[in-house]
Amino acid sequence: MSNRPSLILPWFKNGSASEYLRLKNPGADRLRLILDVAEGLEYLHTCKPAPIVHGDLKGNNILITDSGHATLSDFGLSQVIEDLVCPTGITPSKFEAGPIRWQSPEFLMDVSETCRPQLPGDVWSFGCTAYELLTGNVPYHFRRRDSTVIHDIQAGIPPPGVEENSLHRGDGGIWDLMNDCWISSPVERIHMTEVVFRLRNLCSRSSCGSSSLSATSASCASSCTTATSASTDVFIAPADKRQQ
């Protein structure tokens, strides 16, 4: 054993959200999982004294707990905003870009070496992740080349409309919400607090949490908390585990 500090993290046998919905539980309540993700991201964006940008949100970076909740993970690209007035807003000097298909147009259009992820970019990525969880497809799945995907994103072309076979997993409101996450101007883009508010309303109307695996889970409107360490992995835990 090393004398260096170590972090022991829970093992989530359900794996990532992408794997879980594709192979293990295709009938899971996808809207509730999307709400879990939104609540975790809202927590980061409203952290005090400084908000945190996740920077790499996608289905493979969301893990599913034994109780069927979605948790955020893989914070290797996360950044703490210490000065919202600063043009970059991010203090660390190193940053590696995440997958293109989930990135915002303003990030892709900024070719400067000082380009850093921002809160509105997380919102764009959340919309893409919600699309991924709802439909089972990655954003712009019909495009084979990343260069074509970049062109679509920069041209303001969102992922295609939700297919009929996925509409029963939510309703028209979730598609409207995703479109609000994909507003081209980052200044005009919706904030995660409003995203959570609207998702809770959608969840309430659709009997969110009625799937077999989630029957014993906390309610849709449950809050989340964060466990942090020197490691780059952070997990947003369900409220029912928070006091243990």
C-alpha positions in Angstrom: 0.0 0.0 0.0 1.2 3.5 -0.8 1.5 6.2 1.8 -0.2 8.6 -0.7 -3.8 9.6 0.1 -6.3 7.4 -1.8 -10.0 7.7 -2.7 -12.3 4.7 -2.5 -15.3 5.1 -4.7 -18.5 3.0 -4.9 -18.7 0.3 -7.6 -21.8 0.9 -9.7 -22.6 -2.5 -11.2 -25.1 -1.0 -13.6 -22.4 0.9 -15.4 -22.8 4.0 -17.5 -26.2 5.4 -18.4 -25.6 4.6 -22.1 -24.8 0.9 -21.3 -27.6 0.6 -18.8 -30.3 1.9 -21.1 -29.0 -0.1 -24.1 -28.3 -3.4 -22.5 -29.6 -3.7 -19.0 -32.8 -1.8 -18.6 -34.2 -0.4 -21.8 -37.5 0.2 -20.1 -36.1 2.4 -17.3 -37.7 5.8 -16.6 -35.5 7.9 -18.9 -37.1 11.2 -17.9 -36.3 10.5 -14.2 -32.7 9.8 -15.1 -32.5 13.0 -17.1 -33.8 14.9 -14.1 -31.1 13.2 -11.9 -28.5 14.5 -14.3 -30.0 18.0 -14.3 -30.1 18.2 -10.5 -26.5 17.2 -10.3 -25.4 19.7 -12.9 -27.5 22.4 -11.2 -25.7 21.7 -7.9 -22.3 22.2 -9.6 -23.4 25.4 -11.3 -24.8 26.9 -8.1 -21.9 25.9 -5.8 -20.6 28.6 -3.4 -18.3 30.4 -3.4 -17.6 29.6 -7.0 -19.6 27.6 -9.6 -18.1 24.5 -11.2 -18.2 23.7 -14.9 -18.3 19.9 -15.6 -16.9 20.3 -19.1 -17.4 16.8 -20.4 -21.0 15.8 -19.9 -22.2 12.8 -21.9 -24.0 9.5 -21.4 -20.8 7.5 -20.8 -19.9 9.9 -17.9 -23.1 9.2 -16.1 -23.2 6.2 -13.9 -26.3 4.3 -12.6 -26.5 3.4 -8.9 -28.0 0.2 -7.5 -31.2 2.1 -6.7 -31.5 3.3 -10.3 -30.4 6.9 -9.9 -28.1 8.7 -12.4 -24.9 10.1 -10.9 -22.4 12.4 -12.6 -18.8 11.2 -12.8 -15.5 11.8 -14.7 -14.7 15.3 -13.6 -11.3 15.3 -15.3 -12.2 18.4 -17.3 -14.1 20.2 -14.6 -13.1 23.7 -13.8 -13.9 26.1 -10.9 -15.0 29.6 -12.0 -13.3 32.1 -9.7 -14.0 35.3 -11.6 -17.1 35.4 -13.7 -16.0 38.8 -15.0 -12.8 37.3 -16.5 -13.2 36.5 -20.3 -12.1 32.9 -19.8 -13.6 32.6 -16.3 -11.4 29.5 -15.6 -8.2 29.6 -13.7 -6.4 26.3 -14.5 -4.1 26.5 -17.5 -4.5 23.0 -18.9 -7.6 21.8 -20.7 -8.3 19.0 -23.1 -11.3 19.1 -25.3 -14.2 16.7 -24.7 -16.0 14.8 -27.5 -17.2 17.1 -30.3 -20.7 15.9 -30.6 -21.6 17.2 -27.1 -19.8 20.6 -27.4 -21.4 24.0 -27.8 -21.0 26.2 -30.9 -19.2 29.0 -29.0 -16.6 26.5 -27.8 -16.0 25.0 -31.2 -15.8 28.5 -32.8 -13.2 29.8 -30.3 -9.8 28.7 -31.7 -7.7 30.6 -29.1 -5.4 28.6 -26.8 -7.1 30.2 -23.8 -10.6 28.8 -24.7 -12.2 27.3 -21.6 -15.5 25.6 -20.9 -18.3 27.8 -19.5 -21.6 27.2 -17.7 -23.7 27.8 -20.9 -21.6 25.2 -22.6 -22.6 22.7 -20.0 -26.2 23.5 -20.6 -25.7 22.8 -24.3 -24.0 19.5 -23.5 -26.9 18.6 -21.1 -29.4 19.0 -23.9 -27.3 16.7 -26.0 -27.0 14.2 -23.1 -30.8 14.3 -22.6 -31.2 13.6 -26.3 -28.8 10.7 -26.0 -30.6 9.2 -23.0 -34.1 9.7 -24.5 -33.4 8.3 -27.9 -30.5 5.9 -27.4 -28.5 7.7 -30.1 -25.5 10.0 -29.7 -26.0 13.5 -31.0 -25.8 13.8 -34.8 -25.7 10.0 -35.0 -26.5 10.3 -38.7 -23.2 12.0 -39.3 -20.1 9.9 -39.7 -17.5 12.6 -39.8 -16.7 14.9 -36.9 -16.0 17.7 -39.4 -19.6 17.5 -40.6 -20.8 17.5 -37.0 -18.8 20.7 -36.3 -20.4 22.3 -39.4 -23.9 21.5 -38.2 -23.2 22.8 -34.7 -21.7 26.0 -35.9 -24.5 26.5 -38.3 -27.0 26.2 -35.5 -28.4 22.9 -36.6 -29.5 20.9 -33.6 -29.8 17.1 -33.4 -32.8 15.8 -35.3 -36.2 15.6 -33.8 -37.1 13.0 -31.3 -38.3 9.9 -33.1 -41.9 8.7 -32.5 -40.7 5.6 -30.7 -39.0 7.7 -28.0 -41.8 10.3 -27.5 -43.6 7.9 -25.1 -40.6 8.2 -22.8 -41.3 11.9 -22.2 -43.6 14.3 -23.9 -43.4 17.4 -26.2 -42.1 19.4 -23.2 -38.8 17.5 -23.0 -38.1 18.3 -26.7 -39.0 22.0 -26.1 -36.6 22.0 -23.2 -33.7 20.4 -25.3 -34.3 23.1 -27.9 -33.9 25.8 -25.2 -30.6 24.2 -24.2 -29.5 24.5 -27.9 -30.1 28.2 -28.3 -27.1 29.5 -30.3 -26.3 32.5 -28.1 -24.8 31.4 -24.8 -26.1 34.6 -23.2 -29.7 33.7 -24.1 -29.5 30.0 -23.3 -31.5 28.6 -20.4 -29.9 28.1 -17.0 -29.8 24.8 -15.2 -32.1 26.0 -12.4 -34.9 26.6 -14.9 -34.1 23.3 -16.5 -34.6 21.5 -13.2 -37.8 23.3 -12.5 -39.3 22.4 -15.9 -38.1 18.8 -15.7 -39.7 18.4 -12.3 -43.0 19.6 -13.7 -42.7 17.2 -16.6 -41.7 14.4 -14.3 -44.8 15.1 -12.1 -47.1 14.9 -15.1 -45.7 11.7 -16.4 -45.6 9.7 -13.1 -41.8 9.8 -13.1 -40.2 7.0 -11.1 -42.8 4.4 -11.8 -40.4 1.9 -13.4 -39.7 -1.4 -11.5 -36.1 -0.6 -10.6 -36.9 2.9 -9.4 -39.9 2.1 -7.3 -37.9 2.1 -4.1 -35.8 5.1 -5.1 -36.1 8.7 -3.8 -38.6 10.9 -5.5 -37.9 12.8 -8.7 -37.6 16.1 -6.9 -34.9 14.8 -4.5 -31.9 17.0 -4.1 -28.3 15.9 -4.7 -25.0 16.4 -3.0 -21.4 16.1 -4.1 -18.4 14.2 -2.7 -15.1 15.8 -3.8 -11.4 15.0 -3.3 -8.1 15.5 -4.9 -9.1 12.9 -7.5 -10.7 14.0 -10.7 -13.7 11.8 -10.1 -16.7 13.3 -8.3 -20.1 11.6 -7.8 -23.4 13.2 -7.3 -25.1 11.0 -4.8 -28.9 10.4 -4.3 -30.5 12.1 -1.4 -31.3 8.8 0.3 -27.6 8.2 0.7 -26.7 11.7 1.8 -27.1 11.3 5.6 -25.4 7.8 5.8 
